[in-house]
Amino acid sequence: MRFLLTDEQREFARTLDGMLGASGTPAVVRAWAAGEQKPGRELWARVAAADVFALAVPERHRGMGPLPVELALSFVELGRHAVPGPLVETVAAAAFWERLGEEAAAGGWLPRIATGDALVSLCAGAPYALDADAADAVLVVQGDTVRRTDTHGPVQPSLDPARRLARPLGGTVVARGPAVTAAAAHAVDVARLATAAQSLGLGRALLAATVAHAERRIQFQVPIGSFQAVKHRLADTLIGLEFAQPLVYAAALALAADAPSAGREVAAAKVAAGEAGYAAARTALQLHGALGYTEELDLSLWVRKARPLRDAWGTPAECRARVLAG
């Protein structure tokens, strides 16, 4: 069995990284946090043109997937560049509709997701939906029932201003029964995998920014990166990210194979990557000193995402319980 990424997969990640790096994402994030959706939707269209959302949609619905490994690769880059919007929720909604069957996908939602024409927020087991104000539809799963709505309450404040949370209201029942429960469980696994990959990419971006700062910042006539305590902190951060990466890709392989262990492996990856990304944010905040607390610094856009991503789609405690449950 091959555990290394192929040349094509690596090139896909590099291409996506280059495209996002040239997109001015800090300005897009700030606009999204202020409720200005136009820059975010333009970036969403470019991400869709790179076939990211198509990776979560079956070929019969104009997609290319489902391809969990390539999807994980994509979300590492989306996390690295702090791209805003209901990215995870949209691919989770695609996974939900795909598992639920052809009838539930009536209306053409899956093809619209694949081409980037639809932003969908899936809310399963949580009181709030992400970016309900920007989504074309919100899917709300409660028990064995799923309803679709485009109505929501006021946007609530969040630790990450770009994660705009609102309570979905009303809606029309789309389906109910055991199939909904099974499809929702699969969608949660996909959401956890994508969130873990985002955390991994976010952590790597924070580490790179902190290393660059440690090389530039002079204290006592030498770069602070030459101090042993700083080296150890950066090394610990790197080790956490390095250990999380194979868990993320192993979980993607398990999902691709529809393995019985997939849920546990995804939960383990979510814990490792979420904790590693959060640790990277704490390291960045500490080693940047007072500068790290300034909202004007672009670094804050990454730092403020780390903890919400760690807890989204399953807190560390919930994911550890999933692993132990077997």
C-alpha positions as CSV (number, residue, x, y, z in Angstrom):
1,M,0.0,0.0,0.0
2,R,1.3,3.5,-0.9
3,F,1.2,6.1,1.9
4,L,3.0,8.9,0.0
5,L,1.2,11.6,-1.9
6,T,1.5,11.3,-5.7
7,D,3.1,13.9,-7.9
8,E,-0.3,14.9,-9.2
9,Q,-1.6,15.4,-5.6
10,R,1.4,17.5,-4.7
11,E,1.1,19.6,-7.8
12,F,-2.6,20.2,-7.1
13,A,-1.7,21.4,-3.6
14,R,1.0,23.7,-4.9
15,T,-1.3,25.2,-7.5
16,L,-4.0,25.9,-5.0
17,D,-1.4,27.4,-2.6
18,G,-0.2,29.7,-5.3
19,M,-3.7,30.8,-6.3
20,L,-4.7,31.5,-2.8
21,G,-1.4,33.3,-2.0
22,A,-2.1,35.7,-4.8
23,S,-5.7,36.3,-3.7
24,G,-5.1,38.8,-0.8
25,T,-7.0,36.6,1.7
26,P,-6.5,38.9,4.7
27,A,-8.6,41.6,3.1
28,V,-11.2,39.0,2.1
29,V,-11.3,37.8,5.7
30,R,-11.8,41.3,7.1
31,A,-14.6,42.0,4.6
32,W,-16.3,38.7,5.4
33,A,-16.2,39.5,9.1
34,A,-17.8,42.9,8.4
35,G,-20.6,41.2,6.5
36,E,-19.3,42.2,3.1
37,Q,-19.8,39.1,1.0
38,K,-18.7,40.1,-2.4
39,P,-14.9,39.5,-2.0
40,G,-15.6,36.2,-0.3
41,R,-17.9,35.0,-3.0
42,E,-15.3,36.0,-5.7
43,L,-12.7,34.0,-3.9
44,W,-15.2,31.1,-3.5
45,A,-15.7,31.1,-7.2
46,R,-11.9,30.8,-7.7
47,V,-11.7,27.9,-5.2
48,A,-14.6,26.2,-7.1
49,A,-12.8,26.8,-10.4
50,A,-9.9,24.8,-8.9
51,D,-12.4,21.9,-8.5
52,V,-12.2,21.9,-4.7
53,F,-15.9,21.4,-4.1
54,A,-16.2,19.0,-7.0
55,L,-14.0,16.6,-4.9
56,A,-16.9,16.1,-2.5
57,V,-19.5,15.6,-5.2
58,P,-20.1,12.3,-7.2
59,E,-19.3,12.3,-10.9
60,R,-23.0,11.8,-11.7
61,H,-23.7,15.2,-10.3
62,R,-20.9,17.0,-12.2
63,G,-18.4,16.3,-9.5
64,M,-15.1,14.4,-9.4
65,G,-15.5,12.5,-6.1
66,P,-15.9,11.7,-3.5
67,L,-12.1,11.9,-3.1
68,P,-11.3,12.4,0.6
69,V,-7.5,12.5,0.3
70,E,-7.6,15.3,-2.3
71,L,-10.2,17.0,-0.2
72,A,-7.9,16.9,2.8
73,L,-5.1,18.3,0.7
74,S,-7.4,21.2,-0.4
75,F,-8.5,22.0,3.1
76,V,-4.9,22.2,4.3
77,E,-4.3,24.9,1.8
78,L,-7.6,26.7,2.6
79,G,-6.6,26.6,6.3
80,R,-3.1,27.8,5.5
81,H,-4.6,30.9,3.8
82,A,-7.5,31.4,6.3
83,V,-10.1,31.4,3.6
84,P,-13.5,32.4,5.1
85,G,-16.9,31.0,4.5
86,P,-18.9,27.8,5.1
87,L,-16.3,25.7,3.3
88,V,-16.4,22.7,5.6
89,E,-20.2,22.9,5.9
90,T,-20.7,22.9,2.2
91,V,-18.6,19.8,1.5
92,A,-20.3,18.1,4.5
93,A,-23.7,19.0,3.0
94,A,-22.6,17.4,-0.3
95,A,-21.6,14.3,1.6
96,F,-24.9,14.2,3.4
97,W,-26.9,14.6,0.2
98,E,-24.8,11.9,-1.5
99,R,-25.4,9.4,1.2
100,L,-29.1,10.2,1.5
101,G,-29.7,9.4,-2.1
102,E,-30.9,10.7,-5.5
103,E,-34.3,11.8,-4.3
104,A,-33.0,14.1,-1.6
105,A,-30.7,15.8,-4.0
106,A,-33.6,16.9,-6.2
107,G,-33.4,20.5,-7.2
108,G,-29.9,20.3,-8.3
109,W,-28.0,21.2,-5.1
110,L,-25.1,18.8,-5.7
111,P,-24.3,20.1,-9.2
112,R,-24.5,23.7,-7.8
113,I,-22.1,22.8,-5.0
114,A,-19.7,21.2,-7.4
115,T,-19.5,24.3,-9.6
116,G,-19.4,26.7,-6.7
117,D,-22.8,28.2,-7.4
118,A,-24.2,27.3,-4.0
119,L,-23.0,28.0,-0.5
120,V,-24.7,25.6,1.9
121,S,-24.3,25.5,5.7
122,L,-25.0,22.1,7.4
123,C,-26.0,22.3,11.0
124,A,-25.9,18.9,12.8
125,G,-26.1,18.7,16.5
126,A,-25.3,22.3,17.1
127,P,-27.6,25.3,17.9
128,Y,-26.0,27.6,15.4
129,A,-25.2,27.4,11.7
130,L,-22.0,28.9,10.3
131,D,-22.5,31.8,7.8
132,A,-26.3,31.3,7.6
133,D,-26.5,34.9,6.4
134,A,-24.3,34.1,3.4
135,A,-25.5,30.6,2.6
136,D,-28.0,29.9,-0.2
137,A,-29.5,27.2,2.1
138,V,-29.0,25.8,5.6
139,L,-29.6,22.2,6.2
140,V,-30.6,21.5,9.8
141,V,-30.4,17.9,11.1
142,Q,-32.3,17.1,14.3
143,G,-32.4,13.4,15.2
144,D,-33.8,11.5,12.2
145,T,-35.2,14.6,10.5
146,V,-33.5,17.1,8.2
147,R,-35.1,20.4,7.1
148,R,-33.9,23.1,4.7
149,T,-34.2,26.8,5.5
150,D,-33.0,30.2,4.4
151,T,-34.2,32.0,7.6
152,H,-32.1,32.7,10.6
153,G,-31.8,34.7,13.7
154,P,-29.3,37.6,14.4
155,V,-25.6,36.9,13.8
156,Q,-23.9,36.2,17.1
157,P,-20.4,37.4,18.2
158,S,-17.7,34.8,17.8
159,L,-14.1,34.5,18.9
160,D,-13.2,34.5,15.2
161,P,-15.2,37.4,13.7
162,A,-15.0,35.7,10.3
163,R,-17.0,32.8,11.7
164,R,-20.5,34.3,11.6
165,L,-22.9,32.2,13.7
166,A,-26.7,32.4,13.6
167,R,-29.6,30.2,14.8
168,P,-31.5,28.7,11.8
169,L,-35.3,29.2,12.0
170,G,-38.2,27.3,10.5
171,G,-37.7,25.5,7.3
172,T,-39.2,22.7,5.2
173,V,-38.7,19.0,6.1
174,V,-36.6,17.4,3.3
175,A,-36.4,13.8,4.7
176,R,-36.8,11.8,7.8
177,G,-35.9,8.3,9.0
178,P,-32.9,6.1,9.7
179,A,-31.3,7.1,6.4
180,V,-31.0,10.7,7.7
181,T,-29.2,9.5,10.8
182,A,-26.7,7.5,8.8
183,A,-26.1,10.2,6.3
184,A,-25.6,12.8,9.0
185,A,-23.0,10.5,10.8
186,H,-21.1,10.3,7.5
187,A,-21.3,14.0,6.9
188,V,-20.0,14.7,10.4
189,D,-17.0,12.5,9.6
190,V,-16.3,14.4,6.4
191,A,-16.7,17.7,8.3
192,R,-14.2,16.6,11.0
193,L,-11.7,15.5,8.4
194,A,-11.9,18.8,6.5
195,T,-11.7,20.8,9.8
196,A,-8.7,18.8,10.9
197,A,-7.0,19.5,7.6
198,Q,-7.9,23.2,8.0
199,S,-6.3,23.2,11.5
200,L,-3.2,21.6,10.1
201,G,-2.8,24.2,7.4
202,L,-3.5,27.0,9.8
203,G,-0.9,25.7,12.2
204,R,1.7,25.5,9.5
205,A,1.0,29.1,8.4
206,L,1.3,30.3,12.0
207,L,4.5,28.4,12.6
208,A,6.1,29.8,9.4
209,A,5.1,33.4,10.4
210,T,6.5,32.9,13.9
211,V,9.8,31.4,12.6
212,A,10.2,34.4,10.2
213,H,9.5,36.8,13.1
214,A,12.0,35.1,15.4
215,E,14.6,35.5,12.7
216,R,13.9,39.2,12.3
217,R,13.2,40.3,15.9
218,I,16.4,41.5,17.6
219,Q,16.9,41.4,21.4
220,F,20.2,41.9,23.2
221,Q,21.8,42.4,19.7
222,V,20.8,38.9,18.5
223,P,17.7,37.4,16.8
224,I,15.3,35.9,19.4
225,G,15.3,32.8,17.3
226,S,18.8,32.1,18.7
227,F,17.5,31.7,22.2
228,Q,17.2,28.1,23.4
229,A,13.8,28.6,25.0
230,V,12.4,30.0,21.7
231,K,14.0,27.1,19.7
232,H,12.4,24.6,22.0
233,R,9.0,26.2,21.7
234,L,9.1,26.3,17.9
235,A,10.4,22.7,17.8
236,D,7.5,21.5,20.0
237,T,5.1,23.2,17.7
238,L,6.6,21.6,14.6
239,I,6.5,18.2,16.2
240,G,2.8,18.5,17.0
241,L,2.0,19.4,13.4
242,E,4.3,16.7,12.0
243,F,2.6,14.0,14.2
244,A,-0.9,15.3,13.2
245,Q,-0.3,15.2,9.4
246,P,-0.1,11.4,8.9
247,L,-3.2,11.0,11.1
248,V,-5.1,13.4,8.8
249,Y,-4.1,11.5,5.7
250,A,-4.7,8.1,7.2
251,A,-8.2,9.2,8.2
252,A,-8.8,10.4,4.6
253,L,-7.7,7.0,3.3
254,A,-10.0,5.3,5.8
255,L,-12.9,7.4,4.5
256,A,-12.0,6.7,0.9
257,A,-12.1,3.0,1.6
258,D,-15.3,3.4,3.7
259,A,-13.5,1.4,6.4
260,P,-15.3,0.5,9.6
261,S,-12.6,2.3,11.5
262,A,-13.0,5.5,9.6
263,G,-15.0,7.3,12.3
264,R,-12.4,6.6,14.9
265,E,-9.5,7.6,12.7
266,V,-11.2,10.8,11.7
267,A,-11.8,11.6,15.3
268,A,-8.2,10.9,16.2
269,A,-7.0,13.2,13.4
270,K,-9.4,15.9,14.5
271,V,-8.0,15.8,18.1
272,A,-4.3,15.8,16.9
273,A,-4.6,18.5,14.3
274,G,-6.9,20.7,16.3
275,E,-4.6,20.6,19.3
276,A,-1.5,21.2,17.1
277,G,-3.1,24.2,15.4
278,Y,-4.2,25.7,18.7
279,A,-0.7,25.1,20.1
280,A,0.8,26.9,17.1
281,A,-1.5,29.9,17.7
282,R,-0.4,30.1,21.4
283,T,3.2,29.9,20.3
284,A,2.7,32.6,17.7
285,L,1.0,34.8,20.2
286,Q,3.7,34.4,22.8
287,L,6.7,34.8,20.6
288,H,5.3,37.8,18.8
289,G,5.0,39.5,22.2
290,A,2.7,42.5,22.5
291,L,2.6,42.7,18.7
292,G,0.7,39.4,18.7
293,Y,-2.3,41.0,20.4
294,T,-2.9,43.7,17.8
295,E,-5.9,43.3,15.7
296,E,-4.4,45.3,12.8
297,L,-1.7,42.6,12.4
298,D,-2.7,40.0,9.8
299,L,-1.5,37.3,12.2
300,S,-4.6,37.9,14.3
301,L,-6.8,36.5,11.5
302,W,-5.0,33.2,11.8
303,V,-4.6,33.2,15.6
304,R,-8.3,33.8,16.2
305,K,-9.3,30.8,14.1
306,A,-7.3,28.2,15.9
307,R,-9.5,27.6,18.9
308,P,-12.9,27.7,17.0
309,L,-11.5,25.1,14.5
310,R,-10.2,23.0,17.4
311,D,-13.8,22.8,18.8
312,A,-15.9,22.8,15.6
313,W,-17.5,19.6,14.6
314,G,-16.5,17.9,17.9
315,T,-14.5,19.2,20.8
316,P,-11.3,17.3,21.7
317,A,-13.2,15.6,24.5
318,E,-16.0,14.4,22.2
319,C,-13.5,13.2,19.6
320,R,-11.5,11.3,22.2
321,A,-14.7,9.7,23.4
322,R,-15.4,8.6,19.8
323,V,-12.0,7.0,19.6
324,L,-12.4,5.2,22.9
325,A,-15.9,4.0,22.0
326,G,-14.4,1.8,19.2
